[in-house]
Amino acid sequence: MAQSLQMAWANTDRIGCAVARNCPNTNWKTYIVCWYYKSGNYLGVPVYGVGEPCSKCDKCDKSTGLCYQ
């Protein structure tokens, strides 16, 4: 759950993931790693930014009110 919440975090604007299969010298069949920038998922901090839809971005989907890059 924590990883999926990090992907939805308002300040996170970059996500990079990699998958390795049949990792030697481990018990893992599949190993998945993801890095997030800017970090988030802090206790007591809201997931989403508060304000008017599309007010803090250059590109916005007017039908959803969500920013994109």
WOURQUI-V839513 format. One record per backbone hydrogen bond with DSSP energy under -1.0 kcal/mol. NH is the residue of the N-H (numbers start at 1). CO is the residue of the C=O. If there is no record, write none. Layout:
NH;CO
NH;CO
//
This chain:
5;1
6;2
7;3
10;47
13;37
14;37
16;35
18;33
20;31
22;29
31;20
33;18
35;16
37;14
45;42
55;52
61;66
65;61
68;59
//
